[in-house]
Amino acid sequence: MGKLTTHVLDTSNGKPGSEIEVTLYRVSGHGLEHVITTITNQDGRTNEPLLEGDELLKGKYQLQFNTANYFHSMGVTLSEIPFLDDIVIRFGINDPSAHFHVPLLVSPYSFSTYRGS
């Protein structure tokens, strides 16, 4: 059974990114279809897969991580308009029976991602 998962690592503090709002969208045509909004736990992960089984469809998706609020809560001073406010990652799923893991490594001024396992 396929599933989509994520987690956040705060590389500036060397710890999981907890209590970060994560929103998943399906990209269709020129629009976005909201799928789920959740919050990362103390381990920087969501408590449940974002999608799994029959809900995971072939197509393009977008993850949005609200990182500026997280860094504000950690006491980080950000500019009035943060350099990285919401981080958006678009990716495609061709095999809905596979496990897709999309981690986010983040600091106030940089981020990276990869297809995890």
Stockholm file with secondary structure:
# STOCKHOLM 1.0

chainA/1-117         MGKLTTHVLDTSNGKPGSEIEVTLYRVSGHGLEHVITTITNQDGRTNEPLLEGDELLKGKYQLQFNTANYFHSMGVTLSEIPFLDDIVIRFGINDPSAHFHVPLLVSPYSFSTYRGS
#=GR chainA/1-117 SS CCEEEEEEEETTTTEECCSCEEEEEEEETTEEEEEEEEECCTTSBCSSCSEEGGGCCSEEEEEEEEHHHHHHHTTCCCCSSCSSSEEEEEEEESCTTSEEEEEEEEETTEEEECCBC
#=GC SS_cons         CCEEEEEEEETTTTEECCSCEEEEEEEETTEEEEEEEEECCTTSBCSSCSEEGGGCCSEEEEEEEEHHHHHHHTTCCCCSSCSSSEEEEEEEESCTTSEEEEEEEEETTEEEECCBC
//
